[in-house]
Amino acid sequence: MIPKDTKDGEYILTFLKTKTTRPVSFREIAAALGIPKRESRTLKRLLKSLIKSGHIFKTRAGLYGSSEKMNLVTGFFEAHRDGYGFVLPENRGEKDLFIPPRKTSGAMSGDRVVARVEDTKKREARIIKILKRAQKKIVGRLRYGKNFYYVEPKNKKIPFDIYVSSMEKAGARRDDIVVVELTSYPTVSRPPEGRVLKIIPEIKEPKLEIDMIMEEYSLPARFPSHVNAEVRHLHKKVTSRGRVDFRHLLTVTIDGEQAKDFDDAVSIHKTATGFDLWVHIADVSHYVPWDSALDLEARHRGTSFYSPDRVIPMLPKELSNNLCSLIPKTDRLTFTVEMQFDKKGILVKEDFYPSIINSNERMTYTSVRKILVDNNREERQKYDYLIESFDIMAELCEALRQQRLKRGGLDFDLPEPEVLLDIQGKPEAIIKAERSFSHTIIEEFMIAANEAVASYLEKFTTPTIYRIHEKPDIEKLEGLKKIFTALGLKLKKTGTKAFHEILKQAKGKTAESLLNTLLLRSLKQAQYSTDNIGHFGLASKAYTHFTSPIRRYPDLVVHRILKNVIGRKKLSEEQRKYSEKLLHEIAFNSSRTERVADEAEREVIRAMRAWFMKDKVGEEYEGFITDITPYGLKIQLKDFFVEGFLHVSAMTDDFYKFDQDRYRLIGRHSKKTFAIGGTIHIRIELVDLEKREIVLALVS
């Protein structure tokens, strides 16, 4: 009989990892594990499951081996528009693998793959197996070639066309924008095939452009009927039973003007020794239990998606905008982190409990800025009963910020674009999003709460999800030093200390935001993990995401785990193993869905910039150079928060070459130079709505 531990494949995997020196046959595995012939069907099923998961690999000769021992890496493929890509390994600590164009084996962005490392020094690999396809539908234009139809994808990360037979084009005509469903995927020798699902109307307004981007990134606009049915049957009565009642506390939410999903609220008192801060977070876990229809849908989505004209929420609006949202003057169920700080902002004590609150006010960042920064008389009179609380918040915020910087936290101040729409939904302005001291208050309070939760959970052996940020590759920073030196920075420090030196020297310079952006590019991306390695950017030893369970799935998971811990619920060894495996999958999937949502949001901004500039062709503007490549200059306009590209071919006053050492373009004859941060006079030459690009020309 198969041993109990073998039921989930762990026993087999351990055997292949530790007891074999070469790939082995099915018979050898059965004999070594003492599995009788009558159990061979179960063994085959378990081996098939391990192959599907990527933990083991079956060779062409029919032999089995551990992927780890065979120099194989399982992960997700991230494609680049130039044909190459990277495999992001599932195992934490492994660096990304570079996949050259000829070695992708037909993999598409988001696919779960197995790659064989062929050059350990360069971290170069070849994809040898595709475990799971990510994309089932693709948006593109229907074209007609030599007696056949094909779809040219809008997403430039897809480097091949999709063949469509004349019987499968569903009435679409040449040059129509269509959604095509893949019926066969690409291989090394054969292009993919598909059938047209629907025709997208010609894009004549920005709203339709955003609709198309949602299709491109497979963002689900609607919730399935069984999820909506579960929402209708939720018990919606709010009761204080089994909860700490905080309805007596003076409590506010502080969010943006357009926000409708209020995850967090805060209360504060000043004491003789320091501060008492309560961070109240919407108790989504009360309404969304493990493995419910709502939970599985939220897990699949991973995060909410935000664009200028809409939100695609992780949870249905009945929850995200109502039942879970901490709307004012209404009793709401919460999970509270109570923290006591001394006068210097050092955490002295923390506590956690399910609670109930009733928010006094729905405040905005603008309103709090007027109260604290602008000292606006009208605003201060309107909220006179809250002034003392806001003053205490400001005092604690500054203390927390100083503590974070003192321990080595990075203090980036990166401008973000904000698209303002008119009543028809068309972009009427693209500006730098306002970021004031009121934003900093909430950021510091949420960081403090997330750290408190992570540090508390780390004391226990219960598996959980952390938000980690690995230390940067110093080689990348060394590569950027040429740019920083060219911009007048004098760098003496090495290693991670150089980050703080750069930020300090950049403060107040005209190119400050540019320098911050360049520095940020050298950092690794923060992600979710079941292994805690700390958060480099925040200089935090333990960090998690707990404060936004309405819009981020990991936060919801951490809520459940924390409830189990404070409720003294212990896991059996079998439950622990299952929990670790499940949380690892959730962490990896959440990191991936976060990247997809971020990419889609950036694409929406690119599209909105193009729509905003489409009627400004021929107009001249001042701009400054934000990046330099051998092919030309990336320019940001001074009048609008809009970027365009100036190709060297449009710089007709000279022949320009790229000086890599000094990071600039230099005219061969005139010696005229263009450097990062430099001012430049340009003309809008072309706005390509199809490619979402703004093409510039140089004005003499």
C-alpha positions as CSV (number, residue, x, y, z in Angstrom):
1,M,0.0,0.0,0.0
2,I,1.2,3.5,-0.8
3,P,2.5,5.3,2.4
4,K,0.2,8.0,3.8
5,D,2.8,10.7,3.0
6,T,2.8,9.6,-0.6
7,K,-0.8,10.7,-1.1
8,D,0.1,14.3,-1.9
9,G,3.3,13.3,-3.7
10,E,5.7,14.6,-1.0
11,Y,7.2,11.2,-0.4
12,I,7.9,10.6,-4.1
13,L,9.4,14.1,-4.5
14,T,11.6,13.6,-1.4
15,F,12.8,10.3,-2.8
16,L,13.7,11.8,-6.2
17,K,15.5,14.8,-4.6
18,T,17.5,12.9,-2.0
19,K,17.8,9.2,-3.0
20,T,18.6,9.3,-6.7
21,T,21.7,10.2,-8.6
22,R,20.1,10.0,-12.1
23,P,16.7,10.0,-13.7
24,V,14.8,6.8,-12.8
25,S,12.1,4.7,-14.4
26,F,8.6,4.1,-13.1
27,R,9.5,0.5,-12.0
28,E,12.5,1.8,-10.1
29,I,10.4,4.3,-8.2
30,A,7.7,1.7,-7.4
31,A,10.4,-0.8,-6.2
32,A,12.3,1.7,-4.1
33,L,9.1,2.9,-2.4
34,G,7.8,-0.6,-1.9
35,I,4.6,0.1,-3.9
36,P,2.7,-3.0,-5.0
37,K,1.5,-3.5,-8.6
38,R,-2.2,-3.0,-7.6
39,E,-1.3,0.6,-6.6
40,S,0.5,1.5,-9.8
41,R,-2.4,3.5,-11.1
42,T,-2.3,5.8,-8.0
43,L,1.5,6.2,-8.4
44,K,1.0,7.2,-12.1
45,R,-1.6,9.7,-11.1
46,L,0.7,11.2,-8.4
47,L,3.7,11.4,-10.8
48,K,1.5,13.1,-13.4
49,S,0.4,15.6,-10.8
50,L,4.1,16.3,-9.9
51,I,5.0,16.8,-13.6
52,K,2.0,19.1,-14.0
53,S,3.1,21.2,-11.0
54,G,6.7,21.4,-12.4
55,H,8.3,19.7,-9.4
56,I,9.5,16.8,-11.5
57,F,10.3,16.2,-15.1
58,K,9.8,13.3,-17.4
59,T,12.4,12.8,-20.1
60,R,11.9,11.7,-23.6
61,A,13.1,8.3,-22.6
62,G,10.3,8.1,-20.0
63,L,12.5,8.6,-17.0
64,Y,11.6,10.7,-14.0
65,G,13.8,13.2,-12.1
66,S,13.6,16.1,-9.7
67,S,13.4,19.4,-11.6
68,E,15.9,20.9,-9.1
69,K,18.5,18.1,-9.8
70,M,18.0,18.4,-13.6
71,N,18.9,22.1,-13.6
72,L,15.3,23.0,-14.4
73,V,13.4,26.0,-13.1
74,T,9.6,26.4,-12.9
75,G,8.2,29.9,-13.1
76,F,6.2,32.4,-15.1
77,F,7.3,33.8,-18.5
78,E,7.4,37.6,-19.0
79,A,7.7,38.5,-22.6
80,H,9.3,41.6,-24.1
81,R,8.1,43.2,-27.3
82,D,11.4,42.5,-29.0
83,G,10.8,38.7,-28.8
84,Y,13.0,37.8,-25.8
85,G,11.7,37.4,-22.2
86,F,12.4,36.4,-18.7
87,V,11.3,33.5,-16.5
88,L,10.4,34.6,-12.9
89,P,11.2,31.6,-10.8
90,E,8.6,30.3,-8.3
91,N,11.3,29.5,-5.7
92,R,12.3,32.6,-3.8
93,G,15.9,33.6,-3.9
94,E,16.4,32.5,-7.5
95,K,17.3,35.2,-10.0
96,D,15.2,35.7,-13.1
97,L,16.3,33.8,-16.2
98,F,16.9,35.4,-19.6
99,I,15.2,33.7,-22.5
100,P,16.5,34.6,-26.0
101,P,14.0,35.0,-28.8
102,R,14.9,31.7,-30.4
103,K,14.5,29.8,-27.1
104,T,10.9,30.8,-26.0
105,S,9.4,27.6,-27.5
106,G,6.2,29.5,-28.3
107,A,5.6,30.6,-24.7
108,M,3.5,33.7,-24.2
109,S,3.5,36.3,-21.5
110,G,2.1,35.0,-18.2
111,D,2.5,31.3,-19.2
112,R,3.7,29.0,-16.4
113,V,6.8,27.2,-17.8
114,V,9.7,24.9,-17.1
115,A,13.1,26.3,-18.3
116,R,16.5,24.6,-18.5
117,V,19.4,26.8,-17.4
118,E,22.0,26.6,-20.2
119,D,24.4,29.3,-19.0
120,T,24.6,29.7,-15.2
121,K,26.9,32.8,-15.4
122,K,24.6,34.7,-17.7
123,R,21.4,33.2,-16.2
124,E,20.4,32.3,-19.7
125,A,17.9,29.5,-20.3
126,R,15.6,27.7,-22.8
127,I,11.9,27.0,-22.2
128,I,11.4,23.3,-22.5
129,K,7.8,22.9,-21.4
130,I,4.7,25.0,-21.0
131,L,2.7,23.9,-17.9
132,K,-0.2,26.3,-18.1
133,R,-1.3,28.9,-20.7
134,A,-2.2,32.3,-19.3
135,Q,-3.9,33.8,-22.3
136,K,-7.0,32.4,-24.0
137,K,-8.1,35.5,-25.7
138,I,-6.2,38.2,-27.6
139,V,-7.2,41.6,-29.0
140,G,-5.9,42.7,-32.4
141,R,-6.7,43.8,-36.0
142,L,-7.8,41.3,-38.5
143,R,-5.5,41.4,-41.5
144,Y,-5.5,39.6,-44.9
145,G,-2.3,38.1,-46.2
146,K,-1.6,35.7,-49.1
147,N,-5.0,34.0,-49.2
148,F,-5.4,33.8,-45.5
149,Y,-6.6,35.9,-42.5
150,Y,-4.6,36.6,-39.4
151,V,-4.9,38.7,-36.3
152,E,-2.2,41.2,-35.5
153,P,-2.1,41.5,-31.7
154,K,-2.4,45.0,-30.1
155,N,-0.2,43.9,-27.3
156,K,3.4,44.2,-28.7
157,K,4.6,41.6,-26.1
158,I,3.0,39.0,-28.4
159,P,5.6,38.6,-31.1
160,F,3.5,36.5,-33.5
161,D,0.2,36.7,-35.5
162,I,-2.8,34.4,-35.0
163,Y,-4.0,32.5,-38.0
164,V,-7.8,32.6,-38.5
165,S,-9.6,30.5,-41.2
166,S,-12.3,32.2,-43.3
167,M,-14.8,29.9,-41.5
168,E,-13.8,31.2,-38.1
169,K,-13.8,35.0,-38.5
170,A,-17.5,35.4,-37.4
171,G,-18.4,38.0,-40.0
172,A,-15.4,40.2,-39.3
173,R,-13.9,42.2,-42.1
174,R,-10.3,43.1,-42.9
175,D,-8.9,45.7,-40.5
176,D,-11.7,45.2,-37.9
177,I,-10.6,45.1,-34.3
178,V,-11.5,41.7,-32.9
179,V,-11.2,39.5,-29.9
180,V,-9.9,36.1,-31.0
181,E,-9.9,33.0,-28.9
182,L,-6.9,30.8,-29.3
183,T,-7.7,27.3,-30.5
184,S,-4.1,26.1,-30.8
185,Y,-1.0,27.7,-29.3
186,P,2.3,28.5,-31.0
187,T,5.1,26.0,-31.2
188,V,8.6,26.3,-32.6
189,S,7.4,25.4,-36.1
190,R,3.8,26.5,-36.2
191,P,2.0,29.8,-35.5
192,P,-1.1,29.9,-33.2
193,E,-4.6,29.6,-34.6
194,G,-7.8,31.1,-33.3
195,R,-11.4,32.0,-33.9
196,V,-13.0,35.4,-33.7
197,L,-15.3,35.7,-30.7
198,K,-16.5,39.3,-31.2
199,I,-15.9,42.5,-33.2
200,I,-14.9,45.6,-31.2
201,P,-16.4,48.8,-32.6
202,E,-13.9,51.2,-34.1
203,I,-12.4,53.2,-31.3
204,K,-13.9,56.7,-31.5
205,E,-13.7,57.7,-27.8
206,P,-11.4,57.1,-24.9
207,K,-14.0,54.9,-23.0
208,L,-13.8,52.3,-25.8
209,E,-10.0,52.4,-25.7
210,I,-10.1,51.5,-22.0
211,D,-12.6,48.8,-22.8
212,M,-10.2,47.4,-25.3
213,I,-7.3,47.5,-22.8
214,M,-9.4,45.5,-20.3
215,E,-9.9,42.9,-23.1
216,E,-6.1,43.0,-23.9
217,Y,-5.2,42.2,-20.3
218,S,-8.2,39.8,-19.7
219,L,-9.5,41.9,-16.8
220,P,-12.8,40.5,-15.8
221,A,-15.4,43.3,-15.7
222,R,-18.3,41.2,-14.5
223,F,-18.7,38.8,-11.6
224,P,-20.0,35.3,-12.3
225,S,-23.6,34.6,-11.4
226,H,-22.7,32.1,-8.6
227,V,-20.6,34.8,-6.9
228,N,-23.4,37.4,-7.2
229,A,-25.8,34.8,-5.7
230,E,-23.5,34.3,-2.7
231,V,-23.4,38.1,-2.1
232,R,-27.3,38.2,-2.1
233,H,-27.3,35.5,0.7
234,L,-24.7,37.2,2.9
235,H,-25.8,37.9,6.5
236,K,-25.6,41.7,6.5
237,K,-26.6,42.5,10.1
238,V,-23.8,44.3,12.0
239,T,-23.4,43.3,15.6
240,S,-20.8,44.1,18.3
241,R,-21.0,40.6,19.7
242,G,-17.4,39.2,20.3
243,R,-15.8,42.5,19.3
244,V,-14.2,45.4,21.0
245,D,-16.5,48.4,20.7
246,F,-14.7,51.5,19.4
247,R,-17.8,53.5,18.4
248,H,-17.0,56.0,21.2
249,L,-13.6,56.9,19.6
250,L,-13.3,59.9,17.3
251,T,-12.6,58.2,14.0
252,V,-12.0,59.4,10.4
253,T,-11.2,57.9,7.0
254,I,-8.8,59.9,4.8
255,D,-8.8,59.1,1.1
256,G,-8.8,60.6,-2.4
257,E,-11.8,62.6,-3.7
258,Q,-12.9,59.8,-6.0
259,A,-12.5,56.9,-3.6
260,K,-15.5,54.8,-2.8
261,D,-13.9,51.8,-1.1
262,F,-12.7,52.9,2.3
263,D,-10.4,50.2,3.7
264,D,-9.0,52.0,6.7
265,A,-9.9,54.5,9.4
266,V,-7.8,56.0,12.2
267,S,-8.2,57.2,15.8
268,I,-5.5,58.9,17.9
269,H,-4.8,60.2,21.4
270,K,-1.8,61.9,22.9
271,T,-0.7,60.5,26.2
272,A,1.8,61.7,28.8
273,T,4.4,59.3,27.4
274,G,3.6,59.5,23.7
275,F,0.8,58.5,21.4
276,D,-2.0,55.9,21.2
277,L,-2.9,55.1,17.5
278,W,-5.8,52.9,16.4
279,V,-5.7,51.7,12.8
280,H,-9.1,50.2,12.0
281,I,-9.2,48.0,8.8
282,A,-12.4,46.7,7.2
283,D,-13.1,43.2,8.4
284,V,-13.6,41.6,4.9
285,S,-12.8,38.1,6.3
286,H,-16.0,38.2,8.3
287,Y,-18.0,38.2,5.0
288,V,-15.6,36.2,2.8
289,P,-14.7,32.8,4.2
290,W,-12.0,30.5,2.8
291,D,-12.9,28.8,-0.4
292,S,-16.2,30.4,-0.8
293,A,-17.3,31.5,-4.3
294,L,-16.4,35.1,-3.3
295,D,-13.0,34.0,-2.0
296,L,-12.0,32.0,-5.0
297,E,-13.0,34.8,-7.4
298,A,-11.0,37.4,-5.3
299,R,-8.0,35.0,-5.3
300,H,-8.2,34.7,-9.1
301,R,-8.4,38.5,-9.5
302,G,-5.7,39.2,-6.9
303,T,-6.3,43.0,-6.8
304,S,-8.6,45.7,-7.9
305,F,-7.9,47.6,-11.1
306,Y,-8.1,51.4,-11.3
307,S,-8.4,53.6,-14.3
308,P,-9.5,57.3,-14.8
309,D,-13.1,56.4,-15.5
310,R,-13.8,53.2,-13.6
311,V,-12.7,50.6,-11.0
312,I,-12.8,46.9,-11.6
313,P,-13.0,45.7,-8.0
314,M,-11.6,42.5,-6.5
315,L,-14.9,42.1,-4.6
316,P,-18.4,42.9,-5.9
317,K,-19.5,46.5,-5.2
318,E,-22.1,45.4,-2.7
319,L,-19.1,44.6,-0.5
320,S,-16.3,46.9,-1.7
321,N,-18.4,50.1,-1.8
322,N,-21.0,49.3,0.9
323,L,-21.0,46.4,3.4
324,C,-17.2,46.4,3.9
325,S,-16.5,50.1,3.2
326,L,-16.0,52.2,6.3
327,I,-18.6,54.8,5.2
328,P,-19.2,57.6,7.8
329,K,-22.0,57.7,10.4
330,T,-22.5,53.9,9.9
331,D,-21.6,50.9,12.1
332,R,-18.9,48.8,10.4
333,L,-17.1,45.6,11.4
334,T,-13.3,46.1,11.5
335,F,-10.0,44.5,12.6
336,T,-8.1,47.0,14.7
337,V,-4.3,47.4,15.3
338,E,-3.8,49.4,18.5
339,M,-0.3,50.8,18.8
340,Q,1.4,52.7,21.6
341,F,4.4,54.9,20.6
342,D,6.7,56.9,22.8
343,K,7.4,60.5,22.0
344,K,10.1,59.6,19.5
345,G,7.8,57.4,17.5
346,I,9.2,54.1,18.7
347,L,6.6,51.3,19.1
348,V,6.2,50.3,22.7
349,K,3.2,48.0,22.6
350,E,0.7,46.7,20.1
351,D,-2.6,44.7,20.3
352,F,-5.0,43.3,17.7
353,Y,-8.7,42.5,17.9
354,P,-11.9,42.2,15.9
355,S,-13.8,45.4,16.5
356,I,-16.7,47.7,15.5
357,I,-16.5,51.4,14.7
358,N,-18.6,54.2,13.5
359,S,-16.5,56.7,11.4
360,N,-17.3,60.4,12.3
361,E,-16.1,61.8,8.9
362,R,-15.1,60.8,5.4
363,M,-12.1,63.2,5.0
364,T,-10.1,63.8,1.8
365,Y,-6.4,64.4,1.4
366,T,-7.2,67.8,0.0
367,S,-9.3,68.8,3.0
368,V,-6.7,67.6,5.6
369,R,-4.0,69.4,3.6
370,K,-6.0,72.6,3.8
371,I,-6.3,72.2,7.6
372,L,-2.7,71.2,8.4
373,V,-0.6,72.8,5.6
374,D,-2.6,75.7,4.2
375,N,-4.2,76.7,7.6
376,N,-7.4,77.4,5.7
377,R,-9.8,79.2,8.1
378,E,-13.0,77.9,6.4
379,E,-11.9,74.3,6.5
380,R,-10.6,74.5,10.1
381,Q,-14.0,75.9,11.2
382,K,-15.9,73.2,9.3
383,Y,-14.0,70.5,11.1
384,D,-13.1,72.3,14.3
385,Y,-13.9,69.3,16.5
386,L,-11.2,67.2,14.6
387,I,-8.4,69.8,14.6
388,E,-6.7,68.5,17.8
389,S,-6.7,64.9,16.3
390,F,-5.2,66.1,13.1
391,D,-2.5,68.1,14.9
392,I,-1.6,65.0,16.9
393,M,-1.5,62.9,13.7
394,A,0.9,65.3,12.1
395,E,3.2,65.1,15.1
396,L,3.2,61.3,15.2
397,C,3.6,61.1,11.5
398,E,6.8,63.2,11.5
399,A,8.2,61.1,14.4
400,L,7.5,57.8,12.6
401,R,9.0,59.1,9.3
402,Q,12.2,60.2,11.1
403,Q,12.5,56.8,12.7
404,R,12.0,55.1,9.3
405,L,14.7,57.3,7.6
406,K,17.0,56.8,10.6
407,R,17.0,53.1,10.2
408,G,17.7,53.4,6.5
409,G,14.3,53.6,4.7
410,L,14.3,55.1,1.3
411,D,12.3,58.3,0.8
412,F,11.2,58.5,-2.8
413,D,9.0,61.3,-4.0
414,L,7.9,60.2,-7.5
415,P,5.2,62.2,-9.3
416,E,2.4,60.2,-10.8
417,P,0.0,61.2,-13.6
418,E,-3.6,62.0,-12.9
419,V,-6.0,62.1,-15.9
420,L,-8.9,64.6,-15.5
421,L,-11.9,63.7,-17.6
422,D,-14.7,66.0,-18.9
423,I,-18.4,65.1,-18.7
424,Q,-18.1,63.1,-22.0
425,G,-15.3,61.0,-20.5
426,K,-12.6,62.6,-22.6
427,P,-9.2,63.6,-21.1
428,E,-9.2,67.4,-20.6
429,A,-5.9,67.5,-18.6
430,I,-3.1,65.3,-17.5
431,I,-1.4,66.6,-14.4
432,K,1.0,65.5,-11.7
433,A,-1.2,63.9,-9.0
434,E,-1.2,66.0,-5.8
435,R,0.9,64.4,-3.0
436,S,0.9,66.3,0.2
437,F,1.6,65.8,3.9
438,S,-1.9,64.4,4.3
439,H,-0.9,61.4,2.1
440,T,2.3,61.0,4.2
441,I,0.2,60.7,7.4
442,I,-1.8,57.8,6.1
443,E,1.2,56.1,4.5
444,E,3.2,56.2,7.8
445,F,0.3,54.9,9.8
446,M,-0.4,52.1,7.4
447,I,3.3,51.2,7.3
448,A,3.3,51.1,11.1
449,A,0.3,48.8,11.2
450,N,1.6,46.4,8.5
451,E,5.0,46.2,10.4
452,A,3.2,45.5,13.7
453,V,1.2,42.7,12.2
454,A,4.2,41.1,10.4
455,S,6.4,41.3,13.5
456,Y,3.7,39.7,15.7
457,L,3.0,36.9,13.2
458,E,6.7,36.2,12.9
459,K,6.9,35.3,16.6
460,F,4.6,32.3,15.9
461,T,5.3,29.3,13.6
462,T,2.1,29.7,11.7
463,P,2.7,30.1,8.0
464,T,1.8,33.5,6.6
465,I,2.4,35.9,3.7
466,Y,5.0,38.7,3.9
467,R,5.5,41.7,1.6
468,I,9.2,41.4,0.8
469,H,11.7,43.7,-1.1
470,E,15.1,42.1,-1.9
471,K,18.3,44.1,-1.7
472,P,19.3,45.5,-5.1
473,D,21.9,44.1,-7.4
474,I,24.8,46.5,-6.8
475,E,25.9,45.9,-10.4
476,K,22.8,47.8,-11.6
477,L,23.6,50.7,-9.4
478,E,27.2,50.8,-10.6
479,G,25.8,50.9,-14.2
480,L,23.7,53.9,-13.3
481,K,26.6,55.8,-11.7
482,K,27.6,57.2,-15.1
483,I,24.3,58.9,-15.4
484,F,24.3,60.3,-11.9
485,T,27.9,61.6,-12.4
486,A,26.8,63.2,-15.7
487,L,24.0,64.9,-13.8
488,G,26.5,66.5,-11.3
489,L,26.2,64.0,-8.4
490,K,29.5,63.2,-6.6
491,L,29.2,59.7,-5.3
492,K,31.6,58.5,-2.7
493,K,29.7,55.7,-1.0
494,T,29.3,52.2,-2.4
495,G,26.8,49.4,-2.0
496,T,23.3,50.1,-0.6
497,K,24.5,53.3,1.2
498,A,24.9,54.9,-2.2
499,F,21.1,54.9,-2.5
500,H,20.7,57.3,0.4
501,E,23.6,59.5,-0.8
502,I,21.9,59.8,-4.3
503,L,18.5,60.7,-2.7
504,K,20.1,63.2,-0.4
505,Q,22.1,65.0,-3.2
506,A,19.1,64.9,-5.6
507,K,16.9,66.8,-3.1
508,G,15.9,70.2,-4.5
509,K,17.5,69.7,-7.9
510,T,15.5,70.3,-11.0
511,A,16.1,66.7,-12.0
512,E,15.1,65.3,-8.6
513,S,12.1,63.3,-9.8
514,L,14.1,62.0,-12.8
515,L,16.9,60.9,-10.5
516,N,14.4,59.2,-8.2
517,T,12.9,57.4,-11.2
518,L,16.3,56.2,-12.4
519,L,17.2,55.0,-9.0
520,L,13.9,53.2,-8.6
521,R,14.6,51.3,-11.9
522,S,17.7,49.8,-10.3
523,L,15.7,48.3,-7.4
524,K,14.0,44.9,-7.5
525,Q,10.3,44.7,-7.5
526,A,8.5,44.2,-4.2
527,Q,6.6,40.9,-4.1
528,Y,4.7,38.5,-1.8
529,S,6.4,35.6,-0.2
530,T,5.9,33.0,2.6
531,D,9.6,33.5,3.5
532,N,10.5,36.7,5.3
533,I,13.6,38.4,4.1
534,G,12.6,41.9,5.1
535,H,11.7,45.0,3.0
536,F,14.8,46.9,1.7
537,G,12.9,50.0,0.6
538,L,11.3,50.5,4.0
539,A,14.3,49.1,5.9
540,S,11.8,46.8,7.7
541,K,12.8,43.5,9.2
542,A,9.3,42.2,8.8
543,Y,6.5,43.7,6.6
544,T,3.2,42.5,5.3
545,H,0.1,43.8,3.6
546,F,-2.8,44.0,6.1
547,T,-4.4,47.4,5.5
548,S,-6.3,47.0,2.2
549,P,-8.3,43.8,2.2
550,I,-11.0,45.3,0.0
551,R,-8.7,45.7,-2.9
552,R,-5.7,43.3,-2.3
553,Y,-6.1,39.5,-1.7
554,P,-3.0,39.0,0.4
555,D,-4.3,41.4,3.0
556,L,-7.5,39.4,3.3
557,V,-5.4,36.2,3.8
558,V,-3.3,37.9,6.5
559,H,-6.5,39.0,8.3
560,R,-7.6,35.3,8.5
561,I,-4.2,34.1,9.7
562,L,-4.0,36.8,12.4
563,K,-7.5,35.9,13.6
564,N,-6.4,32.3,13.9
565,V,-3.3,33.3,15.9
566,I,-5.0,35.6,18.4
567,G,-7.8,33.0,18.7
568,R,-5.1,30.4,19.7
569,K,-6.1,28.1,16.8
570,K,-3.3,25.6,16.2
571,L,-2.6,23.7,13.0
572,S,-1.8,20.0,12.7
573,E,1.3,19.0,10.8
574,E,-0.8,18.0,7.8
575,Q,-2.7,21.4,7.9
576,R,0.6,23.2,8.2
577,K,2.0,21.5,5.1
578,Y,-1.1,22.2,3.1
579,S,-1.2,25.8,4.4
580,E,2.4,26.5,3.4
581,K,1.8,25.1,-0.1
582,L,-1.4,27.1,-0.6
583,L,0.1,30.3,0.8
584,H,3.1,30.0,-1.5
585,E,0.8,29.6,-4.5
586,I,-1.3,32.6,-3.3
587,A,1.8,34.8,-2.8
588,F,3.1,34.0,-6.2
589,N,-0.2,34.5,-8.0
590,S,-0.8,37.8,-6.1
591,S,2.6,39.1,-7.2
592,R,1.7,38.2,-10.8
593,T,-1.8,39.7,-10.8
594,E,-0.3,42.9,-9.3
595,R,2.2,43.2,-12.2
596,V,-0.6,42.6,-14.7
597,A,-2.8,45.3,-13.1
598,D,0.1,47.8,-12.9
599,E,0.9,47.1,-16.6
600,A,-2.7,47.6,-17.6
601,E,-2.9,50.8,-15.6
602,R,0.3,52.1,-17.3
603,E,-1.2,51.2,-20.7
604,V,-4.4,53.2,-19.9
605,I,-2.2,56.2,-19.1
606,R,-0.3,55.9,-22.4
607,A,-3.6,55.7,-24.2
608,M,-5.1,58.7,-22.4
609,R,-2.0,60.8,-23.1
610,A,-2.3,60.0,-26.8
611,W,-6.0,60.9,-26.8
612,F,-5.3,64.1,-25.0
613,M,-2.6,65.2,-27.5
614,K,-4.3,64.0,-30.7
615,D,-5.6,67.5,-31.6
616,K,-2.3,69.2,-30.7
617,V,-0.3,67.9,-33.7
618,G,1.9,70.7,-35.1
619,E,2.0,72.7,-31.8
620,E,5.4,73.5,-30.2
621,Y,6.3,73.0,-26.6
622,E,9.2,73.1,-24.1
623,G,10.2,69.9,-22.5
624,F,13.0,68.2,-20.7
625,I,14.9,65.0,-21.4
626,T,13.9,62.1,-19.2
627,D,15.9,59.3,-20.9
628,I,18.4,58.8,-23.7
629,T,18.9,55.8,-26.0
630,P,21.0,55.2,-29.1
631,Y,17.7,55.7,-31.0
632,G,16.6,59.1,-29.6
633,L,15.3,61.0,-26.6
634,K,12.3,60.5,-24.3
635,I,10.9,64.0,-23.6
636,Q,8.4,65.1,-20.9
637,L,6.5,68.3,-21.7
638,K,6.6,71.2,-19.2
639,D,3.0,72.2,-19.9
640,F,1.4,68.8,-19.4
641,F,2.5,65.6,-17.6
642,V,2.9,63.9,-21.0
643,E,5.9,62.1,-22.5
644,G,6.8,61.6,-26.2
645,F,9.7,60.2,-28.1
646,L,12.1,62.1,-30.4
647,H,13.8,59.8,-32.8
648,V,17.3,60.6,-34.0
649,S,16.0,60.5,-37.6
650,A,13.9,63.6,-36.7
651,M,17.0,65.5,-35.5
652,T,17.9,66.7,-38.9
653,D,20.4,69.5,-38.0
654,D,23.2,67.0,-37.6
655,F,24.2,63.3,-37.3
656,Y,24.0,62.3,-33.6
657,K,25.8,59.5,-31.8
658,F,25.2,58.0,-28.4
659,D,28.0,58.6,-25.9
660,Q,27.5,55.7,-23.5
661,D,30.1,56.8,-21.0
662,R,28.7,60.2,-20.5
663,Y,25.1,59.1,-21.3
664,R,24.2,61.7,-23.9
665,L,23.7,62.3,-27.6
666,I,26.4,64.3,-29.3
667,G,26.3,65.9,-32.8
668,R,29.2,64.6,-35.0
669,H,29.9,68.0,-36.5
670,S,28.3,70.6,-34.3
671,K,29.2,68.8,-31.0
672,K,25.8,69.8,-29.8
673,T,24.9,67.7,-26.8
674,F,21.7,66.4,-25.3
675,A,21.8,65.2,-21.7
676,I,19.3,63.9,-19.2
677,G,17.4,66.8,-17.5
678,G,18.3,69.2,-20.3
679,T,15.6,71.5,-21.7
680,I,14.5,71.1,-25.3
681,H,12.2,72.7,-27.8
682,I,10.0,70.2,-29.7
683,R,7.0,70.0,-32.0
684,I,4.2,67.3,-31.8
685,E,4.9,65.6,-35.1
686,L,2.4,62.7,-34.9
687,V,0.0,61.1,-32.4
688,D,-0.6,57.4,-33.2
689,L,-3.7,56.3,-31.3
690,E,-3.3,52.8,-32.6
691,K,0.1,52.4,-31.0
692,R,-0.6,54.9,-28.2
693,E,2.5,56.8,-29.1
694,I,3.4,60.5,-29.3
695,V,6.1,61.2,-31.9
696,L,8.1,64.4,-31.6
697,A,10.2,66.5,-33.9
698,L,13.1,68.9,-33.0
699,V,12.5,72.6,-33.4
700,S,15.7,74.5,-34.4
